[in-house]
Amino acid sequence: MSRRVEPIDSLDFFVTPPWATRALCEMLGAAGLITPGLGTVWEPAAGMGHMAAPLAEYFGEVWASDVHDYGVGLPTADFLIPGTGPRCPRRPDWVITNPPFRLGQAFVERAGQVAVEGCAMLVRTAFLEGVSRFQDLYRVRPPAFVWQFTERVPMHRGKLTATGSTATAYCWLVWVAGAEGTGFGWIPPCRKRLERASDYA
């Protein structure tokens, strides 16, 4: 039920509900990793800006871009290829995004080169599996935190909707500069509290 297969050339554009981004920011704040209203963040797979908007509620400055032009005025740049398109004007404190599943590891590695303080990736929980991913990523550079959603986070291809369901489980993986070891935690039920009617306007 949790398997979602995308063509190799797919943009894998599944819109992140804003409440799921707010949940991450609250977890980061509770862990003392961010101070509301301060810091810079780059969202490099921004799509139509549904993650960038709630990030702006917690960070002092948000830079958003995407490899594809979705017609909302965001800069077009390939995050994985330095020098292509507009760049974040300076090294951001954080890189936070929902990367294409098949490029998730590459996004983590690139974010580690770019961000000063850390990065967070919203991934299917199945991303934690895989021998090659363990050998090439987790064993070499384990995340500081794995924060598993207790609620399902419904994502739909190319659109944001307040309705719908999903059989896919998601978690946030967080890397913090200088951190050692991996802490696991659950994101308590929070959709009702963090969701805004204006998110779907």
N, C-alpha and C positions, 0 to 999 in steps of 0.2 A: 504493500500500500504506500510505502514512503518513497518508492522509486519514481523519479521524474527524469525522463530521457529527453535531451535536447540535441538537435542536429549539430554537427561539428562546427558549422559556420554560423550558428545561432548567436544572437546578441544576448540571449538568456535574460531578457528584460522582464523581471517579475517585480512589480512595484512594492516597496516596503511601506506598510502602514505607519504613519507618523508616530503612533503610540509606541511601537516597538523601538524606535530610535530614542524616544523620551525615556523608555525603560532603561536602555543602556546608559544614558547620561545620568540618570538618578543613581544607578549602580556605581558609575565612575565617581560621582560626587560623594557617595556614602563611603567609598574606599579611599577618599582623600586624594584622588588622582586628578581631579579638575576642580576649579573654583568657578561657580556660575558667573557668567559675564566676562570672564577673562580667557585668554588663550586663543590660539588659531587652530583651525581644523580644515583639512582638505578632504572633500568628498569626490573621488575621481571616477566614480561610476554613477553619476548623479541622475541619469535618465531625465525625468521631467521635474526634478527638484524636490521630490516628496521626502527625502531624508535631509536635504540641506535646510529646509525650512525649520524643522524642529531643532536641528543642531544650532541654528541661530538663536534659539531661546536659551541656550546654555553656554555658548562660546562668544567671545568678543568679536571674532571675525571668522567668516566661513568662505572658503574658496571651493566652488563646485564646477566640475567639468565632466565630459563624457566622450567616449570615442565616436559616438554617433550623435548627429544633430536631431533632437526630438522636437525642434521647433519652438522652444521656450526661451531662447536667447542665451543659453549657457555656452561657454567656450567649448570648442571641440578639440580634444587632445587625447592621444593614446598614452595612458598612464604608464604602460609597460615599456614604452620606447622614449627615452629621454630626448628632448629637443624637438618633439613633434607637437606643434600647436602651442597655445598659450600655456604657461606654467604658473603655478602658485608663485606669487612675487617674492616670497622668501620661504625658507624651510618652515613648515607648519609644526606646531607642537604635536598635533595628532593627525593621523589619517584614519578616517572612519568611513566604511562603505559596505555595500552588499555586492560582492564581486560575482561575476559569472562563475558558476560552479567549477567548470573545467579549468578556469584560470585562477582559482582561489589561491593556490600555492604561489604562483607567480606574483599575485597582488600582495601577499604577505611579505615575500622577499623584497619586492620593490618598496613597499611601505616602510620596511625596516631601514632601508637606505635613505629614505626621505624624511621621515618624522623624527622630531627631536625627543619627544617624551614617550610616544607609544602609538599603537594602532589597534583598531578593533574591526573585526570582520563578522558580518552576519552570515551564517552558513547553515546549511542543512546539518542536522546532527550527524548524519551519515558521513559528513566530511571528517569526522574524528576517526573513521575506519580507514583501513588500507595499509598494507605492508610497505609499499613504496612511499606513501605519504609519511608514514612513521619514520622510515629510514632517512628520507631526504629532508623532512621538515621538523617533525615533532621531537625526534631524538637529537637533532642538531640545535633547534631553536624552539623549545617548548613554549606554549603560551603561558602567561602569568596567571590567567584566569580562564575558566570555561564556565560561562553563565547560561544555564539551560532554562528556556522558557517553560513554565508549567502550563501555560495556556498555548493553544495552537495559534500561530501567526498566519492568517490566511493571506496568501499572495496570489495575484492573478497576472497572467501575461499581458503586459502593456497597459494595464488600467488599475486604478485604485477604486475600491468599492467598500462600502460599509457592511455589505452582506457577503455571504459565501462561506465556504468551509475548506478545510484542507486535511489530508491525511499525513502531511509532511511535518516533521518536528524540526524546530530551529533553535540555534543557540548563538550566543555571541562569544567569539574567541578574542581575547585581549592580550596583546603583547606590551610589556612595559620595559623601557630601557633599564638595564641593570638588574632586573628581577631574576630570581632563581626559583626553580620549582613551579609547580602548577597547582593553583587552588581551584576547587570546584564549588559551585553554588547554584542555587535555583533562583530564577527571577519570579517572585511571588505573583499571583494573579494581580494584574494592574491595568488591564485594558479599559475597564469601566472608568477608572480614575484618570487615566492619561489620554483617553480619546476625546477629541473635540469635534463638534459638529462642523466647524469651519474647515477641518481637515479635508472634507469631501466636497467643499463648495467649488 
